[in-house]
Amino acid sequence: MPKPGQLVLLVSPRGKRYLRVFEEGGSLHTGDGILDYARVAEAGFGGLAHTHLGKAFRVVRPALYDLVKGVKRQTQIIYPKEIGYILLKLGIGPGRSIIEAGSGSGSLTVAMSWVAGETGRIYTYERRPEFFKLCRSNLTRCGVGDNVEQFNHDIADGFLQTGADALFLDVREPWLYLEQAAAAVAPGAPLGFLVPTVNQVSDLVAGLEKGPFTDIEVLEIFLRRYKPVPDRLRPEDRMVAHTGFLIFCREQKPLSAEEQVPAAVPDTPDETPEAAPDAEDAGDAPTGPDAGE
């Protein structure tokens, strides 16, 4: 049974999805009729609740995918197709400390908070006050965020943490903050970036190649769904194509003189090999099929 303040996903007979905060005495007004939340409570998760017109709505417990797609937004959000790869590449999970810069509407922050759990720690930076507040609002609405610490801080002045397990930048000119990023993470830690255009990718990769970074990877992710009709299975007419470029790397501090391995020296043979015949001599040697005669 949904509890007051909990998010509930209500799915209409035609598949339209409504992500709403459940409140006692509330209702949802739709083209299929008015759905009283008292009926939603009676149906419970997995049940059917009927509007005053008799239309049946499915009552669903939201998954992380639904929470990310349902955040209130004033900025372009990071889509689930990118978020899944980001979580894996950066190793987000329990006990991990993660720095994020460019909180925006908080879609990635919500996902990282969910996956990191009680023992993980997320430090998210946002320079603009309106987005700083929006991110916290979305975290609270989604029922996560206890493991998230927010900073209304310009990262040009550096991050307030050191030794983080991973870092993700979603800012317009990430190449300007590579020095600050490298100083904030543990040795060998993974870093990720999201930019929308190829010229931004070029500027970022040029900056990464100057160090101290290695294992640079550039990619984009496409998502194509299929129409679930067994007799006429084919792709949907539209697809979620380019939504941004992802760039990943690892922090790699340069080796000190003591740590550098000297180049291998080839072994000196005990005996000097016989000299090759001179070109003139080689030309005098018989060749061809009759050479052995």
N, C-alpha and C positions, 0 to 999 in steps of 0.2 A: 504493500500500500504506500503510495507517495506521501511524504511528510511535508508540512508547510515549509516553504523556502527552497524545496528541492526542485530541480529541473525535471520536466516531464516532456517526452516527445509524443505528440498526438498526430496520428497519420489518418488523413481523410480517406473515404472510399476510393477517391481518384488518385491517391498517392501523394497529395500535398502534405508537407510536413510542417508542424508548428512546434517550435521549441519554446516552452513557457515555464515560468516559475509557478509551482503549485501553491495556491493559497486557499484556505477554507473560505467558502462563500463566493469564490470567484467563478468566472465563466469565460468561455471562448466563443466569440461571435464569428461565424463563417457563412459562406454561401450555402452550406449544407445544414444550416440551422445553428441554434445556440446549444453549446455543450456545457452543462453545469459541472463544476469541479466535484460536486458531491457524487455524481455518477462516475466520474473518473476514479475517485477514491474507492467506490464500490467495486469497480471493475478490477482495479489493481494492475500492476505491470503484467503485460502479456494478455490482458483481457480486452473486451470490447465495451465501449461506452457510447450510448446513443444520444443524439441531439433531440431537440423537441420535435424535429421533423422525422425522427426515426432512422436517421443516417448513422451508421456504425463507424466509430473511430477506434483505431487500435491504440492502446496505451503502452508505450515502450519506454524502457529505461535507456537514457541516452548513452551512447558509446563515446569514446574520446573523439572519434571522427565527427560526430554530431556536435560536440561542444566546440571544436575548432571551427567548423563551418558556421556555427550559430553565434559567434562572438559579435557584439555590437561594434561596428567599424566606422572609423573616420579616415582610415588609411587603407591602402592595398594590403591585404593579409597574405601571409605565406600559406600556400595551399597544402592540404594533406599529402598530396603526392610528393612534394618536396620535404615536408616535415618528417615523414617516415624515414627517408634516406638520411636526413640530418641527424636524427636521433641515433641511428645505427653508426654513422661515420664518426660522430663525436663521442660515442660510448656513454650516452646519457643513461643514468640508472641510480639505484640506491647507493648512498655513500659517496656520490660524486659531487664535486663542486664545479659549477658551470657559470661562465660569464656571458651575458648577452648584451649587445649594444644596439639600440634602435628598437625599443620595446614596441612602439607603434600601438596597434589595437590589442596586441597581446596574444595572438593565436599561437605562436611558437612558445611563448611563455607558459600558456595554459598546458600545452602538450608536455613541455619539459617538467613542469611542476607535477603533473599527473604521473609521469614515468619515474621521476627521481624519488618519489615517495617521502616518507617521514625522515629518512636519514640522508637524503640528498639536499643540496643547497643550490639555489639559483640566484645569481646576482644580475639584475637587469637594469640597464642604464637608458634613460630617456631625457633628452635636453628640453623638449617642449612640454610645458606644464599640462596642457590639455590632453596630450597622449599619455603622460605619466598617470593622470587620474583615470583615464579610460582603461588603461591596462589593469589597474587595481580593481576597477569596477567589474571587468570581465572575469578576473580571477575569482572574485567573491561570488559572482553569479554562477560560475561553473563549479563552485564548491571546492576549489583548490586554492593554493597560494600561501599556505602556512609556511612553506619552505622557500618562499620567494622574498628576497630583500630588494627593494627598489631604491634607485638613486637618480635624483633630478640633477644631473651633473654632466658637464661637457667633457667627453673623453679625450679631447685635445690636451687636457691637463693631466691625463693619465688615469688609470684605473686604481681603485682603492684596495684592491686585493692583489696578492701575489701567490704563485704556486697553484693556480686553478688547474683542474683536470682537463678543461677544454674551454674554447671561446668561440662565439659566433658573432659576426658583425653584419648587420643589415642597415648600412648607412650609405649615403650617396657617393662618398669618395673614400672608400675603405683604405686605399693606399696611403692616405695621409696619417693613418693611425697604426701602422704596422710596428713601429718602434714601441708604442704604448702596449700593443697587444702582446708582443714578444716578452715584455717585462712582466706581464700579468700571469703568465701560464707556467706550469712546471716544465722542466726539460723534456723534450720529445712529445709534448702535448699536441693533440690535433686542434686545428682551427678551421672554421668554415666561414664562407662569405656568400651573400646573395646580391646580385646586381642585375638590372634588366636589359642592358645593352652591351653589344660586342665591344664598343670602344672602352667601356668601363672595365670589361674583362681584360683587355690589352693593357690598360694602365695598371691594373691590379697585379697581373702576372709579371709585368716589368718590375714592379716594386718587390714582389716576392722573390724574384730571381736575384735581387741584390742581397738577400739574406736578412736574418738568419732562418731560412725556411727550406724545406725539402719535400719530396713526394707530392708535387703540385698536380692537382687533378681538376679538370674543367669539364662540366657536363650540363645537360638539361634533360628534363624528364617529361615525357609525353604520356598522356592517359587517354586510351581509346576504349569506350564501352561498346558492348554488343547488345542488340535488341534481343531480349530473352524469349523469342518465339521459336520453338523447336523446328517447325516446318519451314521457317524462313529466317534462319539465323544469319545475321549480317551486322556489320558495324552500324552504330548510330550515325545519323547524318552530321552531327556536330561532335567535336571532341575538345577536351581541354589540352591545348597544345602549349605554346611558349608562355610561361608565366615568370620566367627568370632563369638566369644562369647560376649554377652552384659552383663554387670553387673551394677546394679543400687542400690543406697542406699540413705539415708538421713543423713545429718549432725545432730548429737544429742550430744550437750555438756552435760557432767555429771552434775547432780543436786548438788547444794550446800547443806550444812547441814540444812540450814533454809528451803530449798525447798523440802527436802525429807519428805514424808509422813510416820509417824510412823506406825508400824504394828498394825493392829486392835487387841484389847484385848477382849477376849470372856467375855460376861456378867457372873457374879457370881450368881448362883441360890440362892434364899432366903432360901430354905430348902435343906438339904442334902438328896439325893435320897437314898431309901432303898438299903442296900448292897445286891449284888447278892448272892444267896445261895452258900454255900461251895460246892466244887466238890463232897464230900462224901454225903452231904444231897441231892444234885441234883441226885445222883445215886440211892438214896432210894426212890425217887418219882416214883409212878407207871406210866408206859407208855404203849402205845399200845392201841388196840381197847377196852380193858376191863378196861382202866384206870378210867373211870367214875363210875364203879360199886362199 
